[in-house]
């Protein structure tokens, strides 16, 4: 796991995450694409915003959502079909 004993930009985020979020973050650290799903109120937007917040300012990342409403909740978010 990248977060143990390393200087990951996400190190401060790991203690706040549940098991599924940690799995997703590990994939993100491996530069994999991830799809964050779950019912309303499960923390999808919070998790995504926290990941974005931890990234270096000049990072290039595509943040997409399936609906315009969901995309508006994310910094520079856009719909998948745009």
Residue pairs with C-beta under 8 A, 6 or more apart in sequence:
1 26
2 8
2 26
2 29
2 30
3 10
3 11
3 14
3 22
3 25
3 26
3 29
8 29
9 54
9 55
9 56
10 25
10 28
10 29
10 51
10 54
12 54
13 25
13 50
13 51
13 54
14 22
14 25
16 50
17 25
17 47
18 43
21 43
21 47
24 34
24 36
24 47
25 51
27 34
28 34
28 51
36 44
36 47
36 48
37 44
38 44
45 70
45 73
45 74
48 63
48 74
49 74
49 75
52 61
52 63
52 74
52 75
55 61
62 78
63 71
63 74
63 75
63 76
63 77
63 78
64 71
64 77
64 78
64 79
64 80
64 82
65 71
65 73
65 74
65 77
65 78
65 79
65 80
66 79
66 80
67 79
68 79
70 77
71 77
71 78
71 79
